């Protein structure tokens, strides 16, 4: 399971409304790259065969099976504070993260 905080869910709903594509859902994924070997990604996308369909805070999410293995148990927050703006993923499966918080191993 992947969970969104209420702040993250609110931001996703706002972005989804601006997108104007009601059939697309939030996709959360992991891909090779970044400083530490893997990096997180988020986009709006249509469901694909094999996707896990999750819901947190009323927000439907899509996650492919390979990404779910890395992300299971993660929590996604949104920080719009003074030091930066963006989504933060707290991943209990990550052995280490880089300074930017966008990649892990």
Backbone as a ProteinNet text record, in pm:
[ID]
protein_1_A
[PRIMARY]
XXXXXXXXXXXXXXXXXXXXXXXXXXXXXXXXXXXXXXXXXXXXXXXXXXXXXXXXXXXXXXXXXXXXXXXXXXXXXXXXXXXXXXXXXXXXXXXXXXXXXXXXX
[TERTIARY]
83.7	0	87.5	45.4	109.3	5.5	46.4	-48.3	-7.6	-108.9	-89.3	-129.2	-54.9	-99.4	-211.9	-283.9	-392.9	-338.4	-219.3	-159.5	-125.6	-69.6	-34.8	-161	-263.8	-389.1	-452.9	-451.8	-508.6	-435.1	-303	-222.9	-248.1	-257.2	-282.8	-419	-520.3	-654.1	-652.3	-577.7	-568.2	-500.6	-389.5	-317.5	-402.3	-473.7	-558.4	-670.4	-728.1	-832.7	-781.1	-658.6	-597.7	-564.2	-542	-504.6	-617.4	-740.3	-854.6	-864.6	-818.7	-825.4	-881.3	-1013	-1073.5	-1045.6	-1009.8	-984.5	-842.3	-754.5	-616.9	-609.9	-521	-501.5	-354.5	-329.3	-191.7	-115.8	-3.6	85.3	209	243.8	364.4	455.6	582.3	671.3	815.5	896.4	1039.4	1106.8	1216.8	1293.2	1442.2	1523.3	1668.3	1712	1809.8	1864.3	1882.6	1914.2	1935.5	2073	2103.5	2234.7	2257.4	2149.9	2163.9	2122.2	2088.2	2054.9	1912.6	1816.5	1676.1	1620.6	1520.8	1455	1304.2	1236.8	1091.5	1034.9	916.3	846.8	697.4	632.5	487.4	437.3	325.2	264	115.7	42.9	-96.8	-101.5	-172.1	-166.5	-295	-314.8	-424.6	-377.5	-469	-436.2	-380.2	-282.3	-221.8	-237.1	-231	-242.9	-135.6	-175.5	-82.1	-65.8	-126.4	-116.5	-193.3	-137.4	-212.8	-290.1	-414.9	-497.7	-523.3	-469.7	-478.3	-557.7	-607.3	-675.9	-628.3	-590.2	-552.5	-607.5	-671.2	-731	-827	-889.9	-984.2	-920.4	-788	-716.1	-680.7	-730	-693.5	-551.2	-475.1	-335.9	-311.6	-217.2	-172.4	-25.9	9.8	148.5	175.6	282.1	317	377.6	375.7	417.3	562.1	652.3	793.1	811.3	744.1	754.7	692.8	582.4	514.8	606.1	690.1	783.1	877.9	916.9	1005	928.1	803.7	729.4	630.9	608.2	509.1	541	443.5	460.9	503.2	522.3	567.1	454.2	493.4	399.8	446.5	352.4	383.8	325.5	410	369.2	397.7	340.4	368.9	417.6	535.6	595.1	595.2	522	521.8	583.6	675.3	740.2	845.7	913.2	1012.7	1132.1	1171.3	1293.3	1271.6	1155.7	1133.5	988.1	955	817.3	815.7	739.7	729.2	685.3	674.5	634	755.7	734.4	839.4	788.9	870.6	832.2	915.8	847.9	913	898.7	1010.6	1010.4	1083.6	1012.2	1078.2	1166.4	1156.1	1235.2	1369.8	1389.2	1513	1625.4	1737.3	1853.2	1926.4	1927.8	1988.8	1922.2	1928.3	1873.6	1980.5	1966.1	2061.5	2015.9	2096	2066.9	1942.3	1909.4	1791.5	1662.1	1671.7	1552.3	1473.3	1523.5	1452.1	1500.2	1613.1	1662.8	1703.3	1716	1743.4	1809	1857.3	1908.8	1855.3
-118.8	0	124.1	223	354.4	453.6	539.8	635.7	778.3	862.2	1006.1	1075.9	1178.4	1263.1	1351	1414.9	1502.3	1617.7	1669.8	1778.4	1730.4	1609.8	1555.1	1529.2	1472.4	1444.1	1572.1	1675.4	1804.3	1859.3	1850.5	1900.3	1817.8	1685.7	1598.9	1632.3	1649.2	1683.8	1817.1	1914.7	2044.4	2029	1955.5	1935.4	1856.8	1756.2	1675.6	1760.8	1848.3	1938.2	2031.1	2079.5	2167.9	2093	1962.9	1880.6	1870	1861	1850.4	1716	1611.5	1476.7	1384.3	1379.2	1308.5	1158.5	1094.2	949.4	915.5	1014	987.7	988.4	903	891.8	911.4	935.1	953.3	821.8	826	709.7	740.5	648.3	658.7	545.9	578.2	475.8	497.9	395.1	397.2	365.6	437.5	409	420.3	361.2	370.5	513.4	555.3	689	757.1	883.9	960.5	933.9	999.6	989.3	854.6	788.5	667.1	538.3	543.4	421.9	416.1	459.7	463.7	601.6	641.1	767.9	750.6	834.9	832.8	915.3	876.8	954.8	954.2	1059.6	1071.5	1140.4	1091.7	1152.8	1118.2	1175	1136.5	1048.8	935.8	836.9	753.9	683.1	586.8	453.6	371.9	240.1	151	68.3	-27.4	-167.2	-265.3	-403.6	-433.2	-494.8	-530.7	-426.5	-308.4	-204	-242.4	-207	-213.1	-81.9	-89.9	29.3	50.2	159	190.8	319.2	340.1	464.8	507	633.7	689.6	830.7	862.7	995.5	1030.5	928.5	950.5	970.8	959.5	979.4	843.5	812.8	686	693.9	586.2	580.9	453.2	460.1	345.6	319.9	192.3	155.3	24.2	19.6	-105.5	-200.5	-328.3	-431.9	-413.9	-382.1	-366.2	-248.5	-138	-20.9	-47.1	-120.9	-149.1	-227.5	-314.4	-390	-296.4	-186.3	-88.5	9.3	37.8	145	100.3	-29	-77.1	-26.2	34.2	90.2	235.9	295.3	434.4	532.5	650.3	760.3	879.7	944.2	1059.7	1184.1	1283.5	1411	1520.7	1637.5	1753.9	1864.6	1918.8	2026.6	2153.2	2252.7	2381.2	2488.8	2446.9	2537.5	2625	2699	2797.5	2734.4	2614.2	2552.8	2470.8	2466.2	2388.6	2355.8	2318.3	2287.6	2158.7	2065.4	1942.7	1825.1	1713.6	1589.7	1522.8	1463.5	1390.1	1248.7	1150.6	1011.5	955.3	909.1	843.1	693.2	630.7	491.4	403.9	317.5	231.4	123.9	104.4	3	55.5	186.5	246.5	224.3	171.5	152.4	283.3	368.8	501.1	593.7	722.2	823.4	929	1001.1	1107.3	1235.1	1335.9	1461.5	1530	1511.7	1578.8	1508.2	1382.6	1307.2	1253.1	1267.7	1221.5	1086.7	1038.1	907.3	825.1	692.8	601.3	475.4	395.4	263.7	163.3
0	0	0	-71.5	-73.8	-22.5	68.1	123.1	89.2	76.1	58	186.1	223.7	333	279.6	368.5	322.9	238.6	272.8	191.7	51.1	41.1	-90.1	-171.6	-107.9	-178.8	-229.5	-148.7	-189.7	-311.4	-309.8	-422.5	-549	-535	-650.5	-710.3	-625.5	-676.1	-751.2	-700.1	-766.8	-904.7	-907.4	-1033.7	-1133.3	-1086	-1172.7	-1232.3	-1151.9	-1201.4	-1309.6	-1294.6	-1394.5	-1522.8	-1511.7	-1626.6	-1728.8	-1680.1	-1770.3	-1841	-1775.7	-1832.4	-1724.7	-1711.2	-1598.4	-1592.5	-1703.1	-1699.5	-1655.1	-1653	-1610	-1457.8	-1406.7	-1262.8	-1229.9	-1103.7	-1058.9	-1071.6	-1142.4	-1151.8	-1068.8	-979.1	-898.5	-943.3	-969.6	-1023.5	-979.3	-1003.2	-978.4	-1110.6	-1139.3	-1260.2	-1229.4	-1313.6	-1296	-1316.5	-1235.9	-1251.2	-1117.3	-1122.1	-1000.2	-942.1	-833.2	-768.2	-702.7	-660	-579.2	-649.2	-775.7	-850.7	-901.1	-820	-859.7	-828.1	-904.1	-874.1	-880	-803.5	-797.8	-912.2	-956.7	-1057.9	-1031.2	-1074.8	-1063.9	-1189.8	-1241.4	-1359.2	-1358.1	-1449.9	-1469.7	-1593.2	-1582.8	-1689.6	-1690.7	-1799	-1810.9	-1753.3	-1707.2	-1653.4	-1763.5	-1726.3	-1817.5	-1758.2	-1844.5	-1798	-1693.9	-1585.3	-1480	-1370.9	-1387.6	-1286	-1160.1	-1046.4	-921.1	-912.6	-873.6	-858.7	-710.5	-656.9	-514.9	-496	-375.6	-341.3	-203.1	-190.4	-61.2	-53.6	58.1	77	-36.7	-95.1	-203.3	-340.2	-349.2	-475.6	-534.2	-655.1	-719.6	-775.3	-755.2	-801.2	-879.9	-970.7	-1049.4	-1017.1	-1001.6	-976.4	-1049.2	-1129.9	-1197	-1094	-1122.6	-1026.7	-981.5	-1073.3	-1036.2	-940.3	-966.7	-879.6	-743.5	-741.9	-615.6	-521.4	-576.7	-493	-418.1	-479.1	-415.3	-326.3	-360.5	-294.7	-187.6	-174.9	-79.6	61.3	125.7	259.3	260.4	143.4	135.1	162.6	209.5	231.8	149.5	81.2	-2.4	63.1	83.1	142.1	40.9	64.8	-18.9	71.2	40.1	118.5	35.5	81.6	10.8	99.1	184	277.9	212.9	295.5	253.2	181.9	222.2	168	42.8	-7.2	-127.7	-143.6	-261.3	-292.6	-371.4	-323.3	-399.7	-316.7	-385	-321.9	-259.4	-142.7	-73.3	-48.3	-81.6	-60.6	53.1	155.1	268.3	244.5	209.8	166.3	267.6	339	437.4	373.9	243.2	173.7	124.1	126.8	76	176.6	129.8	216.7	239.1	136.4	148.1	48	76	-14.2	-39.8	-148.9	-178.1	-107.1	-112.9	-45.6	-96.2	-223.7	-279.9	-241.8	-198.1	-159.6	-276.7	-397.9	-516.3	-565.9	-511.5	-554.5	-432.6	-453.9	-343.2	-395.1	-302.6	-337.8	-237.7
[MASK]
+++++++++++++++++++++++++++++++++++++++++++++++++++++++++++++++++++++++++++++++++++++++++++++++++++++++++

